[in-house]
Amino acid sequence: FSDNYQGERDNTRNQSADILDSQNCSFWIVGLAPDVTVNDVLDQIKNIGRVFQVYINEAVGKHPTSAAKLTFFDLEGARRFLAKVQREGGFRVGSHLARVMRNRIKVAQQGKRSKGHSRVIKLYGSRVVLHRARIDKVLSGEIKIYNIEFYEEVEHSVPGEVAITIRFGSYRAQTEGAWKLFNQHFEEDGIRIEYGVDPCDRVEE
């Protein structure tokens, strides 16, 4: 673990998987701008693969630049990202050409149960009970840290209903937690919940 790591070291999900380096879906990115954000990193990942997690290690002390942990759901996404980095000589985010390496804390690709899952959640229902203020209240009461990369609320085809799209910065701990909370709090109100398409994912031709 990094000396700056503040998470649960004893949690098995935070420990290195017993897999080959070539099976590792997680990357460590160094040399990013001091003020880089999760959104900045995600904006540079298109037609690659579903993102499982993005975590920013902010620039502190003797480290003038930031770093990031980037993990994909599956090996296909990880391999396409690595090919992009090798092709471009690094990972450009803004004015910084960052260096990418496999994360030493290895993460295996997610299992079959994650099929169809993504960091994007779509909600449909009455605008009386489904709105940003209530969503933020539900999330902030249970999830310590969450990053909403994109939020959109539009009229649904059903009169009186809205369609809301929420893209979280990470699936892990954020979208997966929000999914459980939304089902707990919105089920009795008839709110319909589904996963949306991650814009970082591969576009089938």
Backbone as CSV, one residue per row, in Angstrom:
resi,resn,N_x,N_y,N_z,CA_x,CA_y,CA_z,C_x,C_y,C_z
1,PHE,0.828,-1.200,0.000,0.000,0.000,0.000,0.868,1.258,0.000
2,SER,0.331,2.330,-0.594,1.010,3.620,-0.550,1.001,4.149,0.877
3,ASP,2.020,4.918,1.230,2.065,5.526,2.561,0.900,6.479,2.776
4,ASN,0.335,7.006,1.676,-0.768,7.947,1.777,-2.134,7.259,1.800
5,TYR,-2.146,5.928,1.715,-3.417,5.206,1.622,-4.205,5.353,2.911
6,GLN,-5.491,5.730,2.775,-6.335,5.973,3.938,-7.478,4.957,4.046
7,GLY,-7.500,3.946,3.189,-8.599,2.994,3.170,-8.416,1.859,4.173
8,GLU,-9.255,0.807,4.030,-9.232,-0.331,4.929,-8.242,-1.366,4.405
9,ARG,-7.075,-1.428,5.007,-6.033,-2.338,4.535,-6.415,-3.807,4.721
10,ASP,-7.295,-4.123,5.684,-7.672,-5.504,5.958,-8.834,-5.978,5.096
11,ASN,-9.459,-5.070,4.370,-10.552,-5.442,3.477,-9.974,-6.229,2.314
12,THR,-10.495,-7.449,2.070,-9.945,-8.295,1.009,-10.044,-7.637,-0.365
13,ARG,-11.010,-6.726,-0.557,-11.154,-6.047,-1.849,-10.021,-5.049,-2.072
14,ASN,-9.304,-4.693,-0.995,-8.198,-3.752,-1.102,-6.847,-4.453,-1.174
15,GLN,-6.849,-5.771,-1.151,-5.607,-6.529,-1.183,-5.342,-7.051,-2.593
16,SER,-4.088,-7.264,-2.895,-3.691,-7.672,-4.234,-4.200,-9.068,-4.575
17,ALA,-4.792,-9.209,-5.757,-5.307,-10.496,-6.212,-4.144,-11.404,-6.627
18,ASP,-4.343,-12.690,-6.460,-3.314,-13.676,-6.812,-3.464,-14.032,-8.296
19,ILE,-3.025,-13.130,-9.154,-3.150,-13.292,-10.600,-1.860,-12.853,-11.284
20,LEU,-1.722,-13.197,-12.549,-0.574,-12.761,-13.333,-0.672,-11.261,-13.616
21,ASP,0.472,-10.631,-13.868,0.477,-9.210,-14.210,-0.414,-8.936,-15.423
22,SER,-0.399,-9.853,-16.380,-1.175,-9.667,-17.609,-2.676,-9.751,-17.379
23,GLN,-3.088,-10.246,-16.207,-4.506,-10.353,-15.876,-4.986,-9.219,-14.981
24,ASN,-4.088,-8.299,-14.708,-4.384,-7.173,-13.816,-5.170,-6.094,-14.571
25,CYS,-6.337,-5.743,-14.068,-7.194,-4.732,-14.717,-7.003,-3.338,-14.137
26,SER,-6.028,-3.174,-13.242,-5.833,-1.903,-12.552,-4.504,-1.245,-12.939
27,PHE,-4.544,0.086,-13.067,-3.358,0.853,-13.461,-3.067,1.967,-12.457
28,TRP,-1.788,2.320,-12.389,-1.333,3.445,-11.572,-0.796,4.487,-12.536
29,ILE,-1.349,5.706,-12.449,-1.000,6.788,-13.375,-0.301,7.896,-12.605
30,VAL,0.914,8.255,-13.008,1.681,9.282,-12.302,2.013,10.442,-13.242
31,GLY,2.222,11.618,-12.633,2.582,12.789,-13.426,1.386,13.585,-13.900
32,LEU,0.274,13.493,-13.177,-0.918,14.265,-13.523,-0.856,15.643,-12.884
33,ALA,-1.644,16.567,-13.394,-1.660,17.931,-12.856,-2.041,17.918,-11.373
34,PRO,-1.502,18.846,-10.584,-1.804,18.887,-9.145,-3.296,19.018,-8.853
35,ASP,-4.023,19.692,-9.754,-5.454,19.919,-9.531,-6.332,19.018,-10.400
36,VAL,-5.785,17.910,-10.885,-6.550,17.015,-11.749,-7.766,16.461,-10.991
37,THR,-8.837,16.207,-11.709,-10.052,15.664,-11.107,-10.399,14.311,-11.727
38,VAL,-11.306,13.603,-11.087,-11.804,12.339,-11.633,-12.400,12.575,-13.018
39,ASN,-13.151,13.663,-13.159,-13.761,13.993,-14.448,-12.716,14.185,-15.539
40,ASP,-11.590,14.829,-15.185,-10.527,15.065,-16.168,-9.991,13.735,-16.711
41,VAL,-9.808,12.777,-15.815,-9.289,11.473,-16.221,-10.308,10.743,-17.087
42,LEU,-11.563,10.715,-16.650,-12.606,10.002,-17.389,-12.845,10.596,-18.768
43,ASP,-12.673,11.899,-18.892,-12.900,12.564,-20.182,-11.959,12.056,-21.268
44,GLN,-10.818,11.500,-20.857,-9.822,11.037,-21.829,-9.953,9.544,-22.144
45,ILE,-10.994,8.912,-21.613,-11.195,7.481,-21.846,-12.488,7.289,-22.638
46,LYS,-12.363,7.085,-23.916,-13.524,6.892,-24.785,-13.316,5.644,-25.649
47,ASN,-14.375,4.868,-25.822,-14.321,3.671,-26.666,-13.257,2.676,-26.184
48,ILE,-13.122,2.567,-24.854,-12.101,1.704,-24.258,-12.748,0.552,-23.477
49,GLY,-13.495,0.880,-22.433,-14.108,-0.154,-21.601,-14.781,0.448,-20.385
50,ARG,-15.637,-0.346,-19.742,-16.334,0.124,-18.545,-15.341,0.367,-17.405
51,VAL,-15.447,1.541,-16.789,-14.558,1.894,-15.681,-15.149,1.402,-14.360
52,PHE,-14.348,0.640,-13.627,-14.768,0.114,-12.329,-14.478,1.110,-11.210
53,GLN,-13.311,1.763,-11.301,-12.923,2.698,-10.243,-11.897,3.707,-10.730
54,VAL,-12.041,4.931,-10.266,-11.008,5.957,-10.427,-10.789,6.592,-9.064
55,TYR,-9.540,6.672,-8.659,-9.217,7.304,-7.379,-8.018,8.225,-7.580
56,ILE,-8.135,9.467,-7.128,-7.056,10.449,-7.274,-6.227,10.537,-6.000
57,ASN,-4.909,10.416,-6.143,-3.963,10.683,-5.060,-3.448,12.099,-5.275
58,GLU,-3.906,13.018,-4.489,-3.568,14.430,-4.699,-2.089,14.711,-4.439
59,ALA,-1.596,15.754,-5.104,-0.209,16.178,-4.912,-0.037,16.700,-3.484
60,VAL,0.915,16.126,-2.762,1.183,16.559,-1.384,2.676,16.535,-1.122
61,GLY,3.118,17.424,-0.237,4.507,17.429,0.205,5.511,17.476,-0.920
62,LYS,6.383,16.467,-0.977,7.470,16.432,-1.967,6.986,15.986,-3.344
63,HIS,5.704,15.621,-3.457,5.154,15.183,-4.740,4.411,16.344,-5.405
64,PRO,4.999,16.973,-6.430,4.386,18.158,-7.057,3.254,17.819,-8.021
65,THR,3.107,16.546,-8.352,2.047,16.151,-9.278,1.125,15.134,-8.601
66,SER,-0.059,14.959,-9.179,-1.019,13.993,-8.655,-0.834,12.640,-9.338
67,ALA,-1.444,11.630,-8.754,-1.454,10.288,-9.330,-2.892,9.775,-9.279
68,ALA,-3.153,8.719,-10.023,-4.506,8.164,-10.038,-4.469,6.655,-10.168
69,LYS,-5.434,6.023,-9.536,-5.656,4.586,-9.722,-6.847,4.449,-10.658
70,LEU,-6.678,3.692,-11.717,-7.741,3.470,-12.706,-7.929,1.973,-12.897
71,THR,-9.148,1.493,-12.695,-9.432,0.069,-12.813,-10.618,-0.160,-13.750
72,PHE,-10.478,-1.143,-14.620,-11.546,-1.492,-15.551,-12.279,-2.745,-15.067
73,PHE,-13.514,-2.917,-15.538,-14.303,-4.093,-15.189,-13.676,-5.378,-15.719
74,ASP,-13.117,-5.303,-16.921,-12.643,-6.538,-17.554,-11.304,-6.344,-18.254
75,LEU,-10.731,-7.470,-18.638,-9.412,-7.458,-19.269,-9.427,-6.777,-20.629
76,GLU,-10.524,-6.923,-21.360,-10.607,-6.291,-22.682,-10.425,-4.778,-22.564
77,GLY,-11.106,-4.165,-21.597,-10.967,-2.732,-21.387,-9.558,-2.354,-20.966
78,ALA,-8.978,-3.154,-20.065,-7.618,-2.885,-19.592,-6.615,-2.968,-20.736
79,ARG,-6.780,-3.961,-21.589,-5.846,-4.131,-22.714,-5.983,-3.011,-23.732
80,ARG,-7.206,-2.575,-23.986,-7.397,-1.467,-24.934,-6.793,-0.177,-24.386
81,PHE,-6.917,0.029,-23.061,-6.326,1.221,-22.454,-4.810,1.178,-22.561
82,LEU,-4.227,0.022,-22.265,-2.769,-0.107,-22.341,-2.284,0.106,-23.770
83,ALA,-3.033,-0.387,-24.747,-2.655,-0.199,-26.152,-2.706,1.283,-26.520
84,LYS,-3.693,1.995,-26.006,-3.817,3.442,-26.258,-2.605,4.172,-25.681
85,VAL,-2.216,3.814,-24.466,-1.068,4.451,-23.803,0.218,4.183,-24.581
86,GLN,0.410,2.955,-25.001,1.627,2.595,-25.750,1.659,3.295,-27.105
87,ARG,0.513,3.421,-27.721,0.417,4.062,-29.034,0.723,5.553,-28.942
88,GLU,0.286,6.190,-27.840,0.411,7.638,-27.691,1.611,8.053,-26.848
89,GLY,2.368,7.086,-26.350,3.561,7.412,-25.566,3.264,7.919,-24.176
90,GLY,2.087,7.611,-23.663,1.672,8.053,-22.340,0.177,8.313,-22.329
91,PHE,-0.294,8.854,-21.238,-1.722,9.152,-21.079,-1.865,10.655,-20.877
92,ARG,-2.339,11.344,-21.912,-2.441,12.803,-21.838,-3.742,13.237,-21.195
93,VAL,-3.601,14.039,-20.141,-4.748,14.648,-19.464,-4.428,16.137,-19.335
94,GLY,-5.117,16.948,-20.130,-4.791,18.373,-20.162,-3.408,18.576,-20.750
95,SER,-2.582,19.366,-20.072,-1.233,19.656,-20.569,-0.195,18.645,-20.086
96,HIS,-0.621,17.653,-19.319,0.319,16.685,-18.748,0.254,15.345,-19.483
97,LEU,1.419,14.846,-19.866,1.521,13.515,-20.450,1.967,12.586,-19.329
98,ALA,1.013,11.886,-18.755,1.273,11.056,-17.580,1.858,9.700,-17.964
99,ARG,2.540,9.093,-16.995,3.130,7.763,-17.175,2.200,6.724,-16.556
100,VAL,2.048,5.601,-17.237,1.116,4.569,-16.789,1.839,3.251,-16.554
101,MET,1.493,2.582,-15.477,2.048,1.262,-15.175,0.949,0.405,-14.550
102,ARG,1.136,-0.913,-14.564,0.193,-1.783,-13.883,0.251,-1.485,-12.380
103,ASN,-0.899,-1.431,-11.768,-0.957,-1.183,-10.324,-0.376,-2.378,-9.568
104,ARG,0.447,-2.119,-8.579,1.053,-3.235,-7.836,0.012,-3.956,-6.974
105,ILE,-1.086,-3.277,-6.641,-2.217,-3.940,-5.985,-3.100,-4.466,-7.111
106,LYS,-2.937,-5.735,-7.453,-3.594,-6.300,-8.628,-5.103,-6.479,-8.405
107,VAL,-5.855,-6.245,-9.468,-7.314,-6.413,-9.436,-7.728,-7.293,-10.617
108,ALA,-8.361,-8.405,-10.314,-8.823,-9.302,-11.372,-10.074,-8.731,-12.019
109,GLN,-10.392,-9.192,-13.227,-11.605,-8.728,-13.862,-12.814,-9.189,-13.056
110,GLN,-13.894,-8.402,-13.122,-15.089,-8.704,-12.361,-15.801,-9.928,-12.924
111,GLY,-16.517,-10.632,-12.078,-17.170,-11.871,-12.472,-18.432,-11.667,-13.295
112,LYS,-19.087,-12.769,-13.611,-20.276,-12.745,-14.456,-21.408,-11.934,-13.840
113,ARG,-21.438,-11.837,-12.515,-22.521,-11.099,-11.859,-22.496,-9.610,-12.191
114,SER,-21.357,-9.130,-12.675,-21.246,-7.710,-13.001,-21.697,-7.401,-14.427
115,LYS,-22.096,-8.427,-15.175,-22.535,-8.206,-16.548,-23.709,-7.234,-16.576
116,GLY,-23.605,-6.205,-17.398,-24.659,-5.206,-17.491,-24.542,-4.081,-16.474
117,HIS,-23.661,-4.256,-15.480,-23.462,-3.207,-14.482,-22.534,-2.125,-15.039
118,SER,-22.689,-0.914,-14.543,-21.797,0.179,-14.938,-21.840,1.251,-13.862
119,ARG,-21.050,2.295,-14.036,-21.046,3.395,-13.077,-22.184,4.384,-13.336
120,VAL,-23.051,4.055,-14.287,-24.157,4.932,-14.680,-25.482,4.346,-14.207
121,ILE,-26.295,5.169,-13.557,-27.628,4.757,-13.118,-28.669,5.661,-13.765
122,LYS,-29.759,5.055,-14.229,-30.875,5.793,-14.812,-32.106,5.564,-13.933
123,LEU,-32.805,6.652,-13.640,-33.996,6.609,-12.782,-35.182,7.197,-13.541
124,TYR,-36.355,6.570,-13.379,-37.568,7.054,-14.043,-38.703,7.085,-13.023
125,GLY,-39.429,8.200,-12.987,-40.561,8.271,-12.067,-41.137,9.665,-11.944
126,SER,-42.096,9.799,-11.055,-42.788,11.069,-10.841,-41.837,12.149,-10.366
127,ARG,-41.929,13.334,-10.970,-41.067,14.445,-10.580,-41.374,14.932,-9.162
128,VAL,-42.528,14.538,-8.622,-42.889,14.937,-7.257,-41.949,14.288,-6.242
129,VAL,-41.565,13.050,-6.506,-40.713,12.323,-5.547,-39.292,12.104,-6.048
130,LEU,-39.068,12.329,-7.340,-37.748,12.085,-7.923,-37.126,13.402,-8.377
131,HIS,-36.163,13.897,-7.595,-35.507,15.167,-7.917,-34.138,15.211,-7.242
132,ARG,-33.313,16.162,-7.649,-31.908,16.212,-7.218,-31.769,16.343,-5.704
133,ALA,-32.605,17.163,-5.076,-32.474,17.379,-3.635,-32.656,16.073,-2.859
134,ARG,-33.634,15.274,-3.275,-33.879,14.007,-2.576,-32.760,13.012,-2.855
135,ILE,-32.287,12.989,-4.084,-31.187,12.087,-4.442,-29.946,12.389,-3.612
136,ASP,-29.604,13.681,-3.505,-28.428,14.073,-2.717,-28.607,13.713,-1.236
137,LYS,-29.831,13.862,-0.743,-30.095,13.538,0.665,-29.907,12.046,0.913
138,VAL,-30.397,11.212,0.006,-30.263,9.761,0.137,-28.792,9.358,0.097
139,LEU,-28.053,9.917,-0.844,-26.644,9.555,-1.003,-25.781,10.029,0.161
140,SER,-25.932,11.285,0.528,-25.065,11.868,1.564,-25.297,11.249,2.933
141,GLY,-26.454,10.635,3.133,-26.736,10.025,4.424,-26.015,8.703,4.634
142,GLU,-25.549,8.071,3.554,-24.960,6.742,3.660,-23.562,6.612,3.044
143,ILE,-23.297,7.351,1.980,-22.013,7.217,1.288,-21.103,8.387,1.669
144,LYS,-19.945,8.081,2.261,-19.053,9.122,2.757,-18.532,10.021,1.646
145,ILE,-18.062,9.396,0.561,-17.485,10.160,-0.548,-18.074,9.665,-1.854
146,TYR,-18.635,10.563,-2.629,-19.093,10.177,-3.961,-18.878,11.345,-4.912
147,ASN,-18.600,10.994,-6.153,-18.343,12.000,-7.166,-19.319,11.803,-8.306
148,ILE,-20.186,12.802,-8.534,-21.110,12.742,-9.659,-20.463,13.450,-10.834
149,GLU,-20.040,12.659,-11.806,-19.358,13.206,-12.982,-20.350,13.913,-13.902
150,PHE,-21.590,13.393,-13.951,-22.593,13.945,-14.870,-23.979,13.702,-14.295
151,TYR,-24.837,14.722,-14.378,-26.224,14.594,-13.909,-27.128,15.258,-14.938
152,GLU,-28.151,14.536,-15.369,-29.092,15.096,-16.349,-30.514,14.700,-15.974
153,GLU,-31.398,15.663,-16.032,-32.813,15.437,-15.738,-33.642,15.966,-16.908
154,VAL,-34.396,15.076,-17.545,-35.198,15.472,-18.701,-36.617,14.942,-18.552
155,GLU,-37.526,15.504,-19.329,-38.905,15.021,-19.345,-38.942,13.601,-19.919
156,HIS,-39.719,12.744,-19.261,-39.876,11.383,-19.761,-41.074,11.335,-20.706
157,SER,-41.167,10.262,-21.464,-42.283,10.121,-22.405,-43.626,9.965,-21.685
158,VAL,-43.571,9.526,-20.419,-44.788,9.402,-19.613,-45.093,10.749,-18.970
159,PRO,-46.279,11.310,-19.176,-46.628,12.621,-18.598,-46.423,12.647,-17.079
160,GLY,-45.784,13.734,-16.603,-45.558,13.893,-15.175,-44.326,13.187,-14.644
161,GLU,-43.635,12.481,-15.538,-42.447,11.766,-15.098,-41.168,12.401,-15.638
162,VAL,-40.066,12.134,-14.932,-38.751,12.592,-15.377,-37.834,11.383,-15.557
163,ALA,-36.835,11.572,-16.390,-35.793,10.556,-16.579,-34.477,11.187,-16.131
164,ILE,-33.835,10.576,-15.166,-32.587,11.115,-14.614,-31.432,10.160,-14.893
165,THR,-30.339,10.720,-15.390,-29.113,9.944,-15.623,-28.028,10.455,-14.690
166,ILE,-27.410,9.541,-13.946,-26.327,9.899,-13.026,-25.101,9.059,-13.367
167,ARG,-24.001,9.722,-13.662,-22.733,9.030,-13.884,-21.830,9.312,-12.690
168,PHE,-21.528,8.290,-11.938,-20.610,8.427,-10.812,-19.171,8.268,-11.288
169,GLY,-18.234,8.776,-10.504,-16.830,8.660,-10.870,-16.340,7.231,-10.827
170,SER,-16.929,6.400,-9.958,-16.534,5.000,-9.819,-17.764,4.131,-9.607
171,TYR,-17.669,2.910,-10.107,-18.705,1.922,-9.792,-18.503,1.442,-8.358
172,ARG,-17.270,1.060,-8.068,-16.979,0.527,-6.737,-17.300,1.556,-5.648
173,ALA,-18.057,1.129,-4.655,-18.403,1.916,-3.467,-19.334,3.085,-3.755
174,GLN,-19.369,3.560,-5.004,-20.244,4.687,-5.320,-21.520,4.218,-6.016
175,THR,-21.404,3.795,-7.275,-22.600,3.338,-7.981,-23.209,2.114,-7.309
176,GLU,-22.375,1.173,-6.884,-22.921,-0.034,-6.269,-23.639,0.297,-4.961
177,GLY,-23.142,1.292,-4.236,-23.811,1.723,-3.011,-25.086,2.492,-3.311
178,ALA,-25.021,3.357,-4.321,-26.187,4.148,-4.706,-27.315,3.241,-5.197
179,TRP,-26.971,2.187,-5.931,-27.976,1.241,-6.444,-28.795,0.648,-5.287
180,LYS,-28.103,0.216,-4.240,-28.780,-0.360,-3.074,-29.647,0.692,-2.373
181,LEU,-29.114,1.877,-2.208,-29.853,2.934,-1.525,-31.094,3.352,-2.299
182,PHE,-30.951,3.524,-3.611,-32.098,3.937,-4.426,-33.207,2.888,-4.376
183,ASN,-32.826,1.622,-4.399,-33.835,0.568,-4.311,-34.535,0.568,-2.947
184,GLN,-33.774,0.851,-1.899,-34.350,0.900,-0.557,-35.303,2.081,-0.383
185,HIS,-34.898,3.254,-0.897,-35.655,4.482,-0.638,-36.735,4.791,-1.672
186,PHE,-36.566,4.289,-2.883,-37.478,4.681,-3.964,-38.470,3.598,-4.391
187,GLU,-38.266,2.384,-3.908,-39.103,1.270,-4.387,-40.591,1.518,-4.142
188,GLU,-40.927,1.983,-2.951,-42.341,2.184,-2.614,-42.972,3.333,-3.400
189,ASP,-42.138,4.182,-4.013,-42.649,5.297,-4.808,-42.797,4.934,-6.284
190,GLY,-42.495,3.686,-6.613,-42.652,3.248,-7.992,-41.570,3.743,-8.937
191,ILE,-40.415,4.151,-8.374,-39.309,4.623,-9.204,-38.643,3.426,-9.870
192,ARG,-38.415,3.516,-11.167,-37.764,2.446,-11.912,-36.272,2.757,-12.045
193,ILE,-35.455,1.755,-11.800,-34.002,1.941,-11.757,-33.322,0.957,-12.697
194,GLU,-32.349,1.447,-13.464,-31.579,0.560,-14.338,-30.181,1.123,-14.538
195,TYR,-29.277,0.267,-15.004,-27.929,0.734,-15.322,-27.920,1.351,-16.718
196,GLY,-27.103,2.404,-16.892,-26.953,3.032,-18.191,-25.622,2.659,-18.819
197,VAL,-25.357,3.203,-19.980,-24.120,2.914,-20.710,-23.003,3.855,-20.252
198,ASP,-21.871,3.290,-19.929,-20.691,4.079,-19.563,-20.087,4.654,-20.847
199,PRO,-19.971,5.983,-20.955,-19.386,6.567,-22.171,-17.921,6.193,-22.386
200,CYS,-17.279,5.619,-21.379,-15.910,5.144,-21.544,-15.870,3.785,-22.235
201,ASP,-17.015,3.119,-22.319,-17.071,1.754,-22.821,-16.826,1.675,-24.317
202,ARG,-16.509,0.482,-24.748,-16.294,0.200,-26.162,-17.584,0.369,-26.941
203,VAL,-17.520,1.060,-28.051,-18.683,1.243,-28.919,-18.654,0.175,-29.979
204,GLU,-19.668,-0.672,-29.967,-19.728,-1.743,-30.954,-20.071,-1.177,-32.317
205,GLU,-19.324,-1.567,-33.315,-19.537,-1.069,-34.679,-20.433,-2.038,-35.474
